[in-house]
Amino acid sequence: MFKRGGVWWTSITYKGKRIRKSLETADKKLAQVIEAKIKTEIVEGKYFDKPTGDNKTLNDMMERFMKEHAPKVSINTQKSYSVSLKHLSSFFGNSRLTSITPKMIYEYKVLRKNEGTKAASLNRELAMLSKAFNLGVKEWEWIKENPVSKVPREKENNERDRWLSEDEEKRLLGNSPHWLRDIIVFALHTGLRQDELLSLQWSRVDLFRKIILIQESKNGKPRTIPLNQIALNILLEKAKVRNLKSDLVFHSGLMTKINCQNLIRAFKIALEKTGIQDFHFHDLRHTFATRLAQRGVDLYKISKLLGHYDISMTQRYAHHCPESLRDGIQVLEAGHNLVTVGESRNVSNA
C-alpha cells in the first residue's frame, strides 16, 4: 500500500495483471481490510468480473472529480468546471454511472442546444464529463468504459480574426485613461489573457532578466514570457511608484485586483469614443499574435508565447506568415553555386 493525496492506494500484480486503485480512505487499518478483501476476490476470480462502482452516481463521480482533479488545473478552468457542473448535475444528477449511455448524452446535447447553448460551451461541458469518466475508468476503476468517447463534439465556428491596425491603436490609446492605457499597451506587447494580466504580481516579475512568470496559465502549466522594451518600460515606471500594500502590478485605487467588469466597461467606453467597432478585449491578444506572424515570427514561437497547449490552436495565424515561409524556403539556397547549377541545367537540356 502507499499513500497519495492523503488517501491510501494499493498496487497488486496477479498473473501478469496489475491492479492499482484508490482504497478511498485515509484510515490505514480500514485500508488494509479493503486491500485484503480485494486480494481474496482476485484469488477467487471474482474481482475482474465486476466493476467497483456499480452503485456510484454521476454526482458521486463529479464530487470526487472536483475534490481530486480540479485543484490541479488553473483557476479559470476551475471556474469553467463549476459552471459546467451545474448543467451536468441538473440533467444526469443521481443517475447511476452504468446507466449513462451515449444515447443519454445525445439527449443532453439536444436539450442544451435547444436552450441556446453555444457549441464551444457545450464542448467544454462534454470535455469535463469525458475527463471525469476517463478517471472513473482508468484510475478509480468504477466503470469499464467512457460513454462520452462515443459521442462527437459540436463543430465550433467562433474563431475571431480581428486585430487592431496601427491607426486604431493610436486612437484607442488617445481616448483611454492612463491606467487603462498601460494595460492595453502591456497586453499588446505580451499577449497575456485578461485574468493573467490582472493577476500579475511583482513577485513574478524579474526586471533584471526582463521576464515575467505566468504561474496560472489556462492549460494549467506555468510559462515564462520575455519582455520587449515597451512592456519593460511600463513595469519600470510602475516600479517607481509601487505601493507596498499590494503585490499586484495592475491594481485598483483601493490596491485590490481590478474587477474584470469594470475593466471591460472602461474599455468599451474608450472604443465608443474612438469609433472602433466589433472589437473585444481578448482581441488585443489576437493583435499581439497577428503582428508577430506578420513580422515573420514562426508559429512555434507564437504558440509558446501565447501558452497554447497545442500548436493547432495557433494555426489561425498561419496566413499572416508569408515572409516566415519565404525565409524557410531560402535556406535551401545555402551552399549551392547557382552558376554551376545553371551549367548543369544546360548540359542536361543538350
C-alpha positions as CSV (number, residue, x, y, z in Angstrom):
1,M,0.0,0.0,0.0
2,F,1.0,3.6,-0.5
3,K,-0.4,7.0,0.3
4,R,-1.3,9.6,-2.4
5,G,-3.1,12.9,-1.7
6,G,-3.9,11.8,1.9
7,V,-5.6,8.6,0.7
8,W,-4.3,5.0,0.7
9,W,-3.8,3.2,-2.5
10,T,-3.0,-0.5,-3.3
11,S,-0.8,-1.9,-6.1
12,I,-1.3,-5.6,-6.7
13,T,0.1,-7.8,-9.5
14,Y,-1.6,-11.2,-10.1
15,K,-0.9,-13.5,-13.0
16,G,0.5,-10.7,-15.1
17,K,-2.4,-8.3,-14.4
18,R,-1.6,-5.2,-12.4
19,I,-4.2,-3.5,-10.2
20,R,-3.6,0.0,-8.9
21,K,-6.5,1.6,-7.3
22,S,-7.5,4.0,-4.5
23,L,-8.8,2.4,-1.3
24,E,-10.8,5.7,-0.7
25,T,-9.8,6.1,2.9
26,A,-7.1,7.8,5.0
27,D,-7.5,5.2,7.7
28,K,-4.7,2.7,7.4
29,K,-6.4,-0.1,9.2
30,L,-9.5,0.2,7.2
31,A,-7.4,0.4,4.0
32,Q,-5.7,-2.9,5.0
33,V,-9.1,-4.6,5.4
34,I,-10.3,-3.3,2.0
35,E,-7.0,-4.4,0.4
36,A,-7.3,-7.9,1.9
37,K,-10.9,-8.2,0.6
38,I,-9.6,-7.2,-2.9
39,K,-6.9,-9.9,-2.8
40,T,-9.4,-12.5,-1.7
41,E,-11.7,-11.6,-4.6
42,I,-8.8,-11.7,-7.0
43,V,-7.8,-15.2,-5.9
44,E,-11.4,-16.4,-6.1
45,G,-11.7,-15.0,-9.6
46,K,-14.5,-12.6,-8.7
47,Y,-12.7,-9.2,-8.8
48,F,-12.1,-8.8,-12.6
49,D,-15.8,-9.6,-13.4
50,K,-17.4,-6.8,-11.6
51,P,-16.9,-3.0,-11.7
52,T,-16.3,-1.5,-8.3
53,G,-18.6,1.4,-9.0
54,D,-21.9,-0.4,-9.6
55,N,-23.8,1.9,-7.3
56,K,-21.9,5.1,-8.0
57,T,-23.9,8.0,-9.4
58,L,-22.8,10.9,-11.6
59,N,-22.9,13.1,-8.5
60,D,-20.5,10.8,-6.7
61,M,-18.1,10.9,-9.6
62,M,-18.2,14.7,-10.0
63,E,-17.8,15.2,-6.3
64,R,-14.6,13.2,-6.4
65,F,-13.5,14.8,-9.7
66,M,-13.8,18.3,-8.1
67,K,-12.0,17.2,-5.0
68,E,-9.1,15.4,-6.6
69,H,-8.7,16.6,-10.2
70,A,-10.0,20.2,-10.2
71,P,-7.3,21.6,-7.8
72,K,-4.6,20.6,-10.3
73,V,-5.8,22.9,-13.1
74,S,-5.8,26.6,-13.5
75,I,-8.2,28.9,-11.6
76,N,-10.0,29.8,-14.9
77,T,-10.5,26.1,-15.7
78,Q,-11.8,25.5,-12.2
79,K,-14.4,28.3,-12.7
80,S,-15.4,26.7,-16.0
81,Y,-15.8,23.4,-14.2
82,S,-18.1,24.9,-11.7
83,V,-20.3,26.4,-14.4
84,S,-20.4,23.1,-16.4
85,L,-21.1,21.1,-13.3
86,K,-24.4,22.9,-12.6
87,H,-25.7,21.9,-16.0
88,L,-24.4,18.3,-15.9
89,S,-25.7,17.6,-12.4
90,S,-29.1,19.1,-13.3
91,F,-29.5,16.6,-16.1
92,F,-27.7,13.5,-15.0
93,G,-27.8,14.0,-11.2
94,N,-28.3,10.8,-9.4
95,S,-28.2,8.6,-12.5
96,R,-26.0,5.6,-12.0
97,L,-22.8,5.7,-14.0
98,T,-23.6,2.3,-15.5
99,S,-26.9,3.7,-16.8
100,I,-25.4,6.7,-18.6
101,T,-25.2,5.8,-22.3
102,P,-24.2,7.6,-25.5
103,K,-27.9,7.9,-26.3
104,M,-28.5,9.7,-22.9
105,I,-25.6,12.1,-23.7
106,Y,-27.1,12.8,-27.1
107,E,-30.3,13.8,-25.4
108,Y,-28.3,16.1,-23.1
109,K,-26.8,17.8,-26.2
110,V,-30.2,18.3,-27.8
111,L,-31.5,19.9,-24.6
112,R,-28.6,22.2,-24.2
113,K,-28.7,23.3,-27.8
114,N,-32.4,24.0,-27.5
115,E,-31.6,26.2,-24.6
116,G,-29.4,28.3,-26.9
117,T,-26.0,27.0,-25.6
118,K,-23.1,27.7,-28.0
119,A,-21.0,24.9,-29.4
120,A,-17.9,26.0,-27.5
121,S,-19.7,26.0,-24.2
122,L,-21.3,22.6,-24.8
123,N,-18.0,21.1,-25.9
124,R,-16.4,22.3,-22.6
125,E,-19.2,20.6,-20.7
126,L,-18.7,17.3,-22.6
127,A,-14.9,17.6,-22.2
128,M,-15.3,17.9,-18.4
129,L,-17.7,14.9,-18.4
130,S,-15.4,12.8,-20.5
131,K,-12.4,13.6,-18.3
132,A,-14.3,12.5,-15.2
133,F,-15.4,9.3,-16.9
134,N,-11.8,8.6,-18.0
135,L,-10.7,8.9,-14.4
136,G,-13.6,6.6,-13.4
137,V,-12.3,4.0,-15.9
138,K,-8.5,4.2,-15.6
139,E,-7.8,5.4,-12.0
140,W,-10.8,4.7,-9.9
141,E,-12.0,1.5,-11.7
142,W,-15.6,2.3,-11.1
143,I,-16.7,1.6,-14.6
144,K,-15.4,-0.3,-17.7
145,E,-15.8,2.4,-20.4
146,N,-16.3,6.1,-21.2
147,P,-19.7,6.6,-22.9
148,V,-18.7,10.2,-23.8
149,S,-16.0,8.9,-26.1
150,K,-18.7,7.6,-28.5
151,V,-20.4,11.0,-28.8
152,P,-18.9,13.5,-31.3
153,R,-18.3,17.1,-30.2
154,E,-20.0,20.0,-31.7
155,K,-18.4,21.8,-34.6
156,E,-17.2,25.2,-33.5
157,N,-17.1,28.2,-35.8
158,N,-16.5,31.0,-33.4
159,E,-12.8,31.8,-34.1
160,R,-12.2,35.5,-34.4
161,D,-9.6,37.1,-36.7
162,R,-9.9,40.7,-35.6
163,W,-6.8,42.8,-34.7
164,L,-6.0,46.5,-34.3
165,S,-4.5,48.5,-37.0
166,E,-1.8,50.9,-36.0
167,D,-4.1,53.8,-36.6
168,E,-6.8,52.2,-34.4
169,E,-4.3,51.6,-31.7
170,K,-3.2,55.2,-31.7
171,R,-6.8,56.4,-31.5
172,L,-7.8,53.9,-28.8
173,L,-4.9,54.9,-26.6
174,G,-5.7,58.5,-27.1
175,N,-9.2,58.0,-25.7
176,S,-8.2,55.8,-22.7
177,P,-7.4,56.9,-19.2
178,H,-3.8,56.4,-18.1
179,W,-4.4,53.2,-16.1
180,L,-6.3,51.6,-19.0
181,R,-3.7,52.8,-21.5
182,D,-0.9,50.9,-19.6
183,I,-3.0,47.7,-19.5
184,I,-3.8,47.9,-23.3
185,V,-0.1,48.5,-24.3
186,F,1.1,45.8,-22.0
187,A,-1.4,43.3,-23.4
188,L,-0.4,44.2,-27.0
189,H,3.3,43.5,-26.2
190,T,2.9,40.4,-24.1
191,G,-0.2,38.6,-25.4
192,L,-1.5,38.0,-21.8
193,R,-5.0,36.8,-21.3
194,Q,-7.2,39.2,-19.3
195,D,-7.0,37.4,-16.0
196,E,-3.3,36.7,-16.4
197,L,-2.7,40.4,-16.7
198,L,-4.9,41.5,-13.8
199,S,-3.4,38.8,-11.6
200,L,0.2,39.6,-12.4
201,Q,2.2,40.1,-9.2
202,W,5.6,41.8,-8.6
203,S,6.9,38.5,-7.2
204,R,6.5,37.1,-10.7
205,V,8.4,39.9,-12.4
206,D,12.2,39.9,-12.9
207,L,13.2,43.3,-14.2
208,F,16.9,42.4,-14.3
209,R,16.3,39.4,-16.6
210,K,13.4,41.2,-18.4
211,I,10.9,38.3,-17.9
212,I,7.6,37.6,-16.2
213,L,6.3,34.3,-15.0
214,I,2.7,33.3,-15.5
215,Q,2.0,30.7,-12.8
216,E,-1.6,30.0,-13.7
217,S,-2.0,29.6,-17.4
218,K,-5.2,28.4,-19.0
219,N,-3.7,25.0,-19.7
220,G,-2.6,24.6,-16.1
221,K,1.2,25.0,-16.9
222,P,3.4,28.0,-16.0
223,R,5.1,29.9,-18.7
224,T,7.9,32.5,-18.9
225,I,7.4,35.5,-21.1
226,P,10.3,37.7,-22.2
227,L,9.6,41.4,-22.2
228,N,10.4,43.8,-25.0
229,Q,11.5,47.4,-24.1
230,I,7.9,48.8,-24.4
231,A,6.5,46.3,-21.9
232,L,9.6,46.7,-19.7
233,N,9.2,50.5,-19.6
234,I,5.7,50.2,-18.3
235,L,6.9,48.0,-15.4
236,L,9.9,50.3,-14.7
237,E,7.6,53.3,-14.4
238,K,5.1,51.4,-12.2
239,A,8.0,50.1,-10.0
240,K,9.0,53.8,-9.2
241,V,5.6,54.4,-7.6
242,R,4.9,50.9,-6.4
243,N,2.7,50.7,-3.3
244,L,3.9,48.0,-0.8
245,K,0.3,47.4,0.3
246,S,-0.3,45.4,-2.8
247,D,1.8,42.9,-4.8
248,L,-0.4,43.4,-7.8
249,V,1.2,45.1,-10.8
250,F,-2.1,46.5,-12.1
251,H,-4.4,47.3,-9.2
252,S,-7.5,49.4,-8.4
253,G,-7.4,52.6,-6.4
254,L,-8.1,50.6,-3.3
255,M,-5.0,48.4,-4.0
256,T,-7.2,45.4,-4.9
257,K,-7.4,43.4,-8.0
258,I,-9.2,45.3,-10.8
259,N,-12.7,44.0,-11.3
260,C,-12.9,42.5,-14.8
261,Q,-16.4,44.0,-15.4
262,N,-15.0,47.5,-14.5
263,L,-12.1,46.9,-16.9
264,I,-14.5,45.9,-19.8
265,R,-16.8,48.8,-19.1
266,A,-13.9,51.3,-19.3
267,F,-12.6,49.5,-22.4
268,K,-16.0,49.8,-24.2
269,I,-16.2,53.5,-23.4
270,A,-12.8,54.0,-24.9
271,L,-13.9,52.1,-28.0
272,E,-17.1,54.1,-28.4
273,K,-15.2,57.4,-28.1
274,T,-12.8,56.1,-30.8
275,G,-15.4,54.7,-33.1
276,I,-13.8,51.3,-33.2
277,Q,-16.4,48.6,-33.8
278,D,-16.5,44.8,-33.4
279,F,-13.5,44.7,-31.1
280,H,-13.2,42.8,-27.7
281,F,-10.5,43.0,-25.0
282,H,-9.4,39.5,-25.9
283,D,-8.7,40.7,-29.5
284,L,-5.7,42.5,-28.0
285,R,-4.2,39.0,-27.7
286,H,-5.1,38.3,-31.3
287,T,-3.4,41.5,-32.3
288,F,-0.2,40.5,-30.4
289,A,-0.1,37.1,-32.3
290,T,-1.1,38.6,-35.7
291,R,1.6,41.2,-35.5
292,L,4.3,38.6,-34.7
293,A,3.1,36.5,-37.6
294,Q,3.1,39.4,-40.0
295,R,6.7,40.2,-39.0
296,G,7.9,36.7,-39.8
297,V,7.9,35.0,-36.4
298,D,7.2,31.3,-36.8
299,L,4.1,29.7,-35.4
300,Y,6.0,27.5,-32.9
301,K,7.4,30.6,-31.1
302,I,4.0,32.3,-31.2
303,S,2.4,29.2,-29.7
304,K,4.9,29.2,-26.8
305,L,4.4,32.9,-26.1
306,L,0.6,32.5,-26.1
307,G,0.8,29.5,-23.9
308,H,-1.2,27.3,-26.3
309,Y,-1.3,23.6,-25.3
310,D,-1.3,22.6,-28.9
311,I,0.2,24.4,-31.9
312,S,-3.0,23.6,-33.8
313,M,-4.6,26.4,-31.8
314,T,-2.1,28.8,-33.3
315,Q,-2.8,27.7,-36.9
316,R,-5.3,30.5,-37.4
317,Y,-2.4,33.0,-37.7
318,A,-0.6,30.9,-40.4
319,H,-1.9,33.0,-43.3
320,H,-0.1,36.0,-41.8
321,C,3.3,34.3,-42.1
322,P,4.4,34.7,-45.8
323,E,7.8,36.2,-45.0
324,S,8.5,33.5,-42.4
325,L,7.7,30.9,-45.1
326,R,10.0,32.7,-47.5
327,D,12.9,32.5,-45.0
328,G,12.2,28.8,-44.6
329,I,12.5,28.0,-48.4
330,Q,15.5,30.3,-48.8
331,V,17.7,28.1,-46.6
332,L,17.8,25.6,-49.5
333,E,19.9,28.1,-51.4
334,A,22.7,28.0,-48.8
335,G,25.9,26.2,-50.1
336,H,24.7,26.0,-53.7
337,N,26.7,27.5,-56.6
338,L,24.0,28.9,-58.8
339,V,26.4,29.2,-61.8
340,T,27.2,25.5,-61.6
341,V,23.5,24.7,-61.3
342,G,22.9,26.7,-64.4
343,E,25.6,24.9,-66.3
344,S,24.3,21.5,-65.2
345,R,20.8,22.5,-66.5
346,N,22.3,23.4,-69.9
347,V,24.1,20.1,-70.1
348,S,21.0,18.1,-69.3
349,N,18.9,20.1,-71.8
350,A,21.5,19.3,-74.5
